[in-house]
Amino acid sequence: MASWHEAADPLLNMDINALAKAVSTSVSVISSAANLASEISAACTVTRKSQPAGGSRISTVIIPHDHTWKQDSSESPATPAALQAKQAKPAETITTNQPCNPQPRTLQPCNPQPAAVLFLTSCAKALKACPGGQSAIYCGGQALLRDHGSLVHLGRIAAATGATLICENAFPRVDRGAGLPHFQRLAYFPQEAAKELSRFSLMVAIDARLPVAMFGYKLLQKASSQDTTVMVSLPQLVGLVYPQPEDAIIVDESLTSGGAYWDLSKGCPRFSHLTLTGGAIGSGPPLAVGAAIACPDRPVINIQADGSAMYALQALWTQVREELQVVTIICANRTYAILKLELARQKIPHRGQATTSQALTDIGRPCIDWVLLAGGMGVQRAIKACTVEELATALNQALLCKGPTLIECLL
């Protein structure tokens, strides 16, 4: 991520420095483009130095991506003295005189604190006083579940006050469908999200994180970047939504292929919608495995981007071994479209020239045959669907059968 974006604590943020120190003899964090060449040269030198038996010869250089765009020709490779001073120290042993098995404490029930009651009362008054269409309730976490009736209560509050219900873009789970309130899903890209939120004068947040973009897009407007949209056409998703059964668990890692699904599915029988909770990809197939094991009486449908599915192909083998009721729908557009979107918004490549980075987003050379891959993992029912009708037929049949099914949907 960009160096100036880290302080906002986006979902992709982590203590990569501490992780690197666990396996590296030296760790360097680039603070500007000016010292990039010398730090990399120094890191290479350190890896060639002899280390104690069992010691690491790994050097890690952490480069915020905004520093990789800048050019600085004034610097020549320098000595690694500065980097050698940063070599990771041996881990310290922590001792304590506290007992290893402290006595358990009994938690006594308590009444709501006066401050909490005052806060909720203030929120209620503010929502009632706010003009129609100018208030929103921004929800995440437990607020998006129908357990204990919280979701229904939110719907009633929104109906009584005219507030718009909005949920996080990256949510662990939302209970949705007939009889439940429909949420507006916050846009993924910050420009669109800011535009959505700017029309509200009052917002009440419930169990939600601050809406921070995955990546920084500094100077995007000054660069005259054009919005780029990669979206599957609407009719291709109708075949998926129409036969969706009641109480289904939808594991949604469709990314750019499934943008229309959110609004199309709001009238389906009740279901649970699971999706990515961060910027990493590849969680769909193993998440479907976990959902099927946790809820064996509920059908699980994994709407899965093809590039992301390649990160966790072995989940299909697990589904066969455990005889799990999972239908995997591969959205085969044969490209990492989300990465193309990010490259376009970052103005990469410049001047319209093709680059190696662009070529790496193409997974159609050669084309991945998901029917053959599924068969190799033991999946007995693996089907290609080229039309809406074929998708609807295949999905209906899969939901009537036991065990896993894979449907490769050619987009």
N, C-alpha and C positions, 0 to 999 in steps of 0.2 A: 504494500500500500504506500501511498505518498507520505512523506515525512510529516507534512503539516496536517494530515488527516488522522494520524494515530491518536492524538489527544481526544478526539471525539469518541473513541472506543467503539469502532464498528465491529460487526460480528466476526470479521476475519482477524481481528486483533488478538494476539496472544503473546506470551512471554517467550518469543523465539530465541532471545538471548540466553535464557536459562536452559532451554532445550539444547541449544548448540553447545553450551559449556559441558553438558553431561557426556558428550562424545568427542569433544574437540580439545586439542592441546592449546589452541589459540582461537580467540573470537574477536572480530573487529566489526564495528558498526560504522558504516560510511555516513559522515555528517554533511558532506558536500561533494559535488562532482569534481572539485579541485584535487581531492586526495584519493580519488578512485583508483587510478593507475598504480600509485605507490603502495597502497594498502593491499591490492591484489598481488603485486610483485612480492611484497613482504610475506604475505600468506603462503605463497608458493615456496619461498625460501625456508620458512619454518617447517614445512612438511618434509623437507630433505634433511633436516637435522636429526641426529640420532636421539632416540628417546629411551628412557629406562625400560626394562623388560615389562611387557604388558602395557606400556604407555601408548597413548594415541598419537598418530602422525597425521591427524586430520586438522586442517585449518578451515574455519568457517568465516566467510565474509558476508555480512548482512547489508543488503543494498536496497534502501527505499526506492521504489520504482521511478519516482520523479527525478532522482539523480542519474538514472540511466539514460534519460532523454537529453541531458545537457552535455555540451562538449567543452573540454578545457585542454587546450594544447600547450599551456604554459608549463606543464609539469612533466618531469621525466621520472622514471622509476627510481625510488629512493631506497635507502637501507631499511631493513626490517627491524631496526632497534625499537621503534615505538611499539610495533606489534608484539615483539618478544616480551615487553614489559606487561602485556595484557594477557599472558598465558594463564590459562585457568589454574587456580590453586586447588590442591587436594581437598577433598570434602572433609569438613570438620566433624568430629564426633560430638554429639549432643548428649549430655547427661542430665539427669534430673533426680532430685530426692523425693519427688512426689510418688505416692503409691501407684503401682501399675493397674490396680483394680479398685478405683474409687467406688465408694458406696453409692448405689443408685438413689436418685432423689424422686420423691413422689410429687408430681405436678398438681397443684391445687387449681380447680376451676376458678376463673375470675370473671367479673363483669366487664363489659366494654369500657374502656377508659373514656372519661369525659371529653378529652380532646378528639378522640375518634368520632364520638357522637356529634360533636360540634362541627367537625369537618364534613361529615355526611349530610348534616342538616344544611350547611352552607352550600354544598354542591346541589342539593335538591332545590333550594331557593334560587340559586343562580340559573339552573336549567329552566325553572318555571318563568323566571323574569326575562330570559333571553328571547328575542324575537324569533319567530318560526324560520327554520332553515339556517340559522346562524350558530347553532350549537351542535356539538358532536360528542359522542362517547367512544373513546379509543380503547380497544380491549385487546388483551392477550392472555396467555396462560390459562388459569382456572376459570376466568370469566367467560371463556368460549365453550365451556362444557355444560351439558344439560343436567349433569349430576347435581343433586340438591336444589334443582330448580333455578339456579342463578341465571341461566340463559333466558328462560321464560320471563323472569323478572326484568331483565334488561330490555326485552321486547316491549313489555308493558310500560316501562319508564320512557322509552323512545316514543311510543305511541301517544303517551299522555303529554309529553313536552315538545314533540316535534323534532327531537334530536336525531341526527344521523348516526347510525351505528357503523363504526369502522373497525376493522381488525388489522393486526400486523400483517405485513406481506409474508414474512417467514414465520409461520406458526407451527407449533408441535401438533396441535389437533383443534379442529373446529367441528362441533356437532351441527349438522345442517339438515335441510330438507323440509318436507311438508309439516306445517304446524310449528316450526321454529323460526325465529327472526332471521332475516337475511342481512348479512353484513356487507358493506362496501369494503373491498380489499384494497389496502393502501398500495399505490403504484410502486413498482420496483425501483425505477430510476428517480433520482432526487428532484429533477426539474418537474416531472409530472406530479410527484408526491407533494412538493411545495405548492404547486398550483391548486391541488385539491384542498390542502389544509388552509390555504390563505383565505378561503371564503367563510371561515368560521371565526366568530369573535369570542367563543367560549368552547373549551374542550376539557372534558373530564376523562382522565386516564385511569383505567382499572387493570392492574396486574400486567401492564405493558411496559416494554422497554422504550427508551427514547428512539424515535425513528431516525436512524443514522444510515447513510448510504454505505454499501459494501466498499466502494472505491471512491476516491476523491476525483472530482471533475472540475478542478480549478480552471478558470478562464475559458470554460466551455463556450459561453455565449460570445466572448470576444473572438474566439476562433471561428465563429459562424458555423458551428457544427450543425448539421442537419439531422433531425430525428430519423432514426432507422428502425423499421418495424419488420420483424420476421414472424409471421403468424400463419398457422394452418387455417385453411378456409373453413368457414362455419359448417357447411354440410358434412365435412369429414368427421366432426365430433358428434353429430346427431345420432349416428349409429351406436356410439358408446353410451350416451346418456339415456336413450329410450329404454333399453332393457335392464337398466341398473336396478338390482333387487333391493327390497327393504332391509334395513339394518346392515347394509354393506359397509366394509371398511375400504375407503379409497386411499391408496398410497400413491400420491401424486408427485412424480418427479418428471413430469412432461416438459417442464421448462418452456421454451419458446413454442412448442407444438400444442400446448394445452391452454393457451390464454383465454379462449372462449369458454372453456369448461365451467369456470366459476359461475357465470351468470346463467348458462344453459342448465345447470344442475340444480338450481335453487328450488325447483318444483318437484324434484325427485322424492320418492319415499325417504324417510329419515335415514341418515347415514353419518359416518364419521369420516372427516377429511383430514388426512395427515400429509404433511409436506416437509420440504427442507427447512431447517431452522437456522441455517447459516449459508455461507458462500461456497462450501465444499459440495461436490457432486459425487454420486455413486451410492447413496444411501438407500435408494428405492428398493432394490431386490432384498437386501438383508432386513430392511424395515418390514417388508411384506412377510418375511419368514417369522419375525417376532410377533407381528399382529396375528398371524394364523395360529401360532402356538398359544398365544395368550387368549385368543377367542376362537376356539375350534368350531363353534356353532355359528359363526358369522362368515359370509363369503368375503374374500379379500380380492380386490382388483388393483393391480399395480400398473398405473399409466406411466410408462417409462421411456424417457429419451434414450435413443440408441447409444450415443456416445457415453453417457453416464453409466449405462448398463454394463459396458465393458470393464468398468472398475470392479464389479462384483458378480461376474458371470457364475461363479461357483455357488451362488445362492440357489440357482436352479437345481443343482445336484442335491442340495440340502432339502429342497421342497419335495423332490422325488423320494429321497431316503426316508423322510418323516411323513410322507403321504399327506402333504398339506394341501388344503383347498385354496389355491392361489391361481388367479388368472393374470398373466403378465401380458400387457399390450405394449409392444415395442413400437414407438413412434420413429419410424426409419426414414429420417430426412438425410441421413448419411453425411452429416456435418455437425461440427460444434457451433451451432448457430448463435448460442449465447456469447461465445468468445468473439465471434465476428461482430456482434453488436458492440461489445466492449471495445474492440479494436477500432471500430468506426467512430465511437464516441471519444476515444482518446486521440483521434486523428492519426492512426497508425494503419497502413504506411502513409508517408507524406507524398504529395504530388502524384497520387494515384498509381504508384509503382507496386507491383506484386512483390511480396517478401516471403522469406522462409516461414515467418510467423503465420502468415495467411495460409500457406500450404499445410501447416500442421493442424489447421482446423478442419481439413477435408478428410473424412474417413470413408470416401467412396472409391478409393484406389488402393487395393481392390475393395469391392463391395462386400460387406459382412452378410453372410447368409445365416439369419437367426434361426431358421427352421433346422438347418444342419447343426448349428451349435447346440440348440436345445436337445436335439436327438442324441448328440454326443454326451450330454449330461444326464441322459436317461428319461427325458420328458417324452411321453408316448404321444401326446397330442400337441403338435406344433403345426401351425397353419399360417399361410400367407393370405392377407386380405388386401385387395386392390381397389375395392369399391365400398361405399357405405353399406350396401346390402350385404356384401360378404362379411364385413365386420360385425354387423348386427346378428347375422346367422351364426357366425363362429362364437360370438360372445354368449348367445342364448344356449348353444350346445355345451359350451364350457361350464356354464353355471349349473347344468344338470348332471355333470359328471363329477366323480370323485378324483381327487389328486390334482396335480398342477397341469395347467395348459398355457401354452405360449402362442400369441397371435402377433405375427409381424405385419404391421400396418404400414404399407408403402405410401409415403407422402410425396 
